[in-house]
Amino acid sequence: MSFSANIKEELAKQISQARHCQIAELSAIMHFCGQYGQDSDGSITIGFQTENEAVVRKCFTLLKKTYNIDVGVGISGAMKEKLLAKFGSLSEPVDSLLIKNACCRRSFLRGAFLCCGSMSDPQKGYHLEFVCSYKEQAEQLKEVIAQFDIEAKIVPRKKYFVVYLKEGAGIVDLLNVMEAHVALMELENLRIVKEMRNSINRRVNCEAANISKTVHASTRQVEDIQYIKEHYGFSKLPDNLREMAEVRLEYPDAALKELGGYLNPPVGKSGVNHRLRKLSELADRLRA
């Protein structure tokens, strides 16, 4: 099962205790994947466009809990008018009065994700999105998410409007808002492992670059000293540079600090670097 399916499976099991939260979640489900039908006697039916059986079960569970509506029963009379007044046109945003409380907004987001939400495999990248059929619904969804201090963006995609998040921290916060705590912990664990792996890779790359740089510098220094030895002679060098040249030839792979320890008296890293630079400058003049 995909990570996205795991989130939906977890959210489908969440049933708010408060009726107003149940109605808020049901309103999201109705507007994002619900549809009205009409029987020959004028009564209406309610259906949901989703392939997830757990989502379908929750939809009808909420209808039963909130309005005592059973599966496969036409709705007419006062109940029909009540439902139409509550949910209105399903192509319009949800009535703001239904999501005025923070707890109801949480339920609303939960219902929206069940219907039109998805998340990529966090092993490959962080991307959570809601695919909306209408621009106004996408804007309302973005606004509700923003009320929890989470930044989402909207982008058109063919005939749809996609509300999306790409930051790992924002996705973690949204999962927490929707109360998908198991998925949240799994994502956090994956983020920690990924960040540790990236940190290790950066460190290894940095060390490899430093080693490469040191080897390159050492090779150039040895070449310069050999050139001086052949075209100038060590006997003409000052004592400190002659000793430095001899030590570098004897220890071609040693680091600067290590080279300084072989000198008599020992010299610090900056002193070794200064002497080697003097030798390189002399080699350049000789070549010129």
C-alpha positions in Angstrom: 0.0 0.0 0.0 1.3 3.5 -0.9 2.1 6.1 1.7 -0.9 8.2 0.4 -3.2 5.2 0.8 -1.9 4.6 4.3 -2.8 8.2 5.2 -6.3 7.8 3.8 -6.8 4.5 5.6 -5.8 6.2 8.9 -8.0 9.3 8.3 -11.0 7.1 7.3 -11.0 5.6 10.8 -11.1 9.0 12.5 -14.7 9.9 13.5 -15.1 13.2 15.4 -17.3 13.0 18.5 -18.9 16.4 17.9 -21.7 16.5 15.4 -20.7 19.9 14.0 -17.2 18.4 13.2 -18.9 15.4 11.5 -21.0 17.8 9.4 -17.9 19.8 8.5 -16.1 16.7 7.3 -19.2 15.5 5.5 -19.5 18.9 3.8 -15.9 18.6 2.4 -16.6 15.0 1.2 -19.9 16.2 -0.5 -18.2 19.1 -2.2 -15.1 17.4 -3.3 -16.4 14.0 -4.4 -20.1 13.9 -3.8 -22.9 14.0 -6.3 -26.7 14.3 -6.3 -29.0 12.0 -8.2 -32.8 12.1 -8.7 -35.3 9.3 -8.6 -38.5 9.2 -10.7 -40.5 10.2 -7.7 -38.5 13.4 -7.2 -36.5 12.2 -4.3 -32.7 12.7 -4.4 -29.9 10.2 -3.9 -26.3 10.9 -2.8 -23.3 9.2 -4.3 -19.5 9.6 -4.0 -16.9 9.4 -6.7 -14.0 7.5 -5.1 -12.3 4.2 -5.7 -11.3 3.9 -2.0 -13.8 1.6 -0.2 -12.7 2.9 3.2 -13.6 6.5 2.1 -17.0 5.3 0.8 -17.7 3.6 4.1 -16.9 6.7 6.0 -19.1 8.8 3.8 -22.2 6.8 4.5 -21.2 6.4 8.2 -21.2 10.2 8.5 -24.6 10.5 6.7 -26.0 7.9 9.1 -24.6 9.7 12.2 -25.5 13.2 11.2 -28.8 12.8 9.3 -29.8 9.2 10.0 -29.7 8.5 6.2 -29.3 4.9 5.2 -27.5 3.5 2.1 -29.7 3.1 -1.0 -32.6 5.2 0.3 -34.0 8.1 -1.6 -34.3 11.4 0.3 -37.4 13.5 -0.1 -39.6 16.0 1.8 -38.2 18.0 4.7 -34.9 16.0 4.8 -34.3 16.8 1.1 -34.8 20.5 1.7 -32.6 20.4 4.8 -29.7 18.7 3.0 -29.9 21.0 0.0 -30.0 24.0 2.3 -27.0 22.7 4.3 -24.7 21.7 1.4 -26.1 23.8 -1.5 -24.5 23.5 -4.9 -21.6 21.0 -4.8 -19.6 23.1 -7.3 -19.5 26.0 -4.8 -17.2 26.4 -1.7 -18.5 25.0 1.6 -20.6 27.3 3.7 -18.1 29.2 5.9 -20.4 28.9 8.9 -19.8 25.1 8.8 -16.0 25.6 9.3 -15.9 28.6 11.6 -14.3 26.6 14.5 -10.8 25.3 14.4 -11.9 21.8 15.2 -14.3 21.9 12.2 -11.6 23.1 9.9 -9.5 20.1 10.9 -12.4 17.8 10.0 -12.9 19.7 6.8 -9.3 19.2 5.7 -9.5 15.6 6.7 -12.6 15.1 4.5 -10.9 17.0 1.6 -7.8 14.8 1.7 -9.9 11.7 1.7 -11.6 12.8 -1.5 -9.0 14.6 -3.6 -5.8 14.5 -1.7 -2.6 12.5 -2.3 1.0 12.4 -1.3 4.1 11.2 -3.1 6.4 8.6 -1.7 8.5 10.5 0.9 11.5 8.3 0.1 11.6 10.1 -3.3 10.5 13.6 -2.4 8.0 15.7 -0.4 4.8 16.6 -2.3 1.2 16.7 -0.9 -1.6 18.0 -3.1 -5.4 18.4 -3.4 -6.9 18.2 -6.9 -10.0 20.5 -7.1 -12.5 20.7 -9.9 -13.3 24.4 -9.3 -11.0 27.4 -8.6 -13.2 28.7 -5.8 -12.9 25.4 -3.9 -9.1 25.4 -4.3 -8.9 29.0 -3.0 -11.1 28.1 0.0 -8.9 25.0 0.7 -5.8 27.1 0.6 -7.3 29.7 2.9 -8.3 27.0 5.5 -4.8 25.6 5.4 -3.3 29.1 5.9 -5.4 29.5 9.1 -3.1 26.8 10.6 0.0 28.9 9.6 0.8 26.5 6.8 1.6 27.9 3.3 0.1 26.1 0.3 0.0 27.2 -3.3 -2.4 26.8 -6.2 -1.4 25.8 -9.8 -3.7 25.0 -12.7 -3.3 21.5 -14.1 -5.3 20.8 -17.3 -9.0 21.4 -16.2 -8.2 21.2 -12.5 -6.8 23.4 -9.8 -4.2 21.9 -7.6 -3.5 23.0 -4.0 0.0 21.7 -3.1 2.7 21.7 -0.4 6.3 20.8 -1.2 8.1 21.6 2.1 8.5 18.6 4.5 7.9 20.7 7.6 4.6 22.1 6.1 3.4 18.6 5.2 4.2 17.3 8.7 2.2 20.2 10.2 -0.8 19.5 7.9 -0.8 15.8 8.8 -0.8 16.8 12.4 -3.8 19.1 11.7 -5.7 16.3 10.1 -4.8 14.0 13.0 -2.9 11.5 10.8 -0.5 10.9 13.7 0.8 7.4 12.6 1.6 8.7 9.1 3.2 11.8 10.7 5.6 9.7 12.8 6.5 7.6 9.8 7.2 10.7 7.7 9.3 12.2 10.5 11.4 9.1 10.8 12.0 9.1 7.1 12.9 12.8 7.2 15.5 12.2 10.0 17.1 9.3 8.1 17.2 11.3 4.9 18.7 14.4 6.6 21.3 12.2 8.3 22.2 10.5 4.9 22.4 13.9 3.2 24.6 15.3 6.0 26.9 12.3 5.8 27.1 12.6 2.0 27.9 16.3 2.3 30.6 15.6 4.8 32.1 12.8 2.7 32.0 15.0 -0.4 33.7 17.8 1.5 36.4 15.5 2.8 36.9 14.0 -0.6 37.3 17.5 -2.1 39.8 18.4 0.6 41.8 15.2 0.1 41.8 15.9 -3.7 42.9 19.5 -3.1 45.7 18.3 -0.7 47.0 15.7 -3.1 47.0 18.2 -6.0 48.9 20.7 -3.9 51.4 18.1 -2.7 52.1 16.9 -6.2 52.7 20.4 -7.4 55.0 21.1 -4.5 57.1 18.0 -5.2 57.3 18.9 -8.9 58.5 22.4 -8.0 61.1 21.1 -5.5 62.4 18.5 -8.0 62.7 21.3 -10.6 64.7 23.4 -8.1 66.9 20.5 -7.3 67.8 19.8 -10.9 68.0 23.4 -12.2 69.2 25.3 -9.2 70.5 23.0 -6.5 69.6 22.8 -2.8 73.0 24.1 -1.8 72.0 27.6 -3.0 68.8 27.6 -0.8 68.6 29.2 2.6 68.8 26.6 5.4 65.1 26.9 6.2 64.0 26.4 2.6 66.5 23.6 2.0 65.3 21.7 5.0 61.7 22.2 3.9 62.4 20.9 0.4 64.1 17.8 1.8 61.3 17.0 4.2 58.7 17.5 1.5 60.5 15.1 -0.8 60.9 12.5 2.0 57.2 12.8 3.0 55.3 13.6 -0.2 51.8 12.6 1.2 52.1 14.3 4.6 49.8 17.1 5.5 51.2 20.6 6.3 50.8 20.2 10.1 52.6 16.8 9.9 55.4 18.2 7.8 56.0 21.0 10.4 56.6 18.3 13.0 59.5 16.9 11.0 61.4 20.2 10.9 64.0 21.1 13.5 62.8 23.1 15.3 59.1 22.2 14.6 57.1 24.8 12.6 53.4 25.5 12.6 51.1 24.9 9.6 51.3 28.6 8.5 55.1 28.5 8.6 55.2 25.3 6.5 52.8 26.9 4.0 54.9 30.0 3.8 58.1 28.1 3.0 56.5 25.9 0.4 55.0 29.0 -1.2 58.5 30.5 -1.4 59.8 27.3 -3.0 57.0 27.4 -5.6 57.7 31.0 -6.4 61.4 30.2 -6.9 60.5 27.3 -9.3 58.2 29.6 -11.3 61.0 32.1 -11.7 63.4 29.4 -12.8 60.9 28.2 -15.4 60.4 31.7 -16.7 
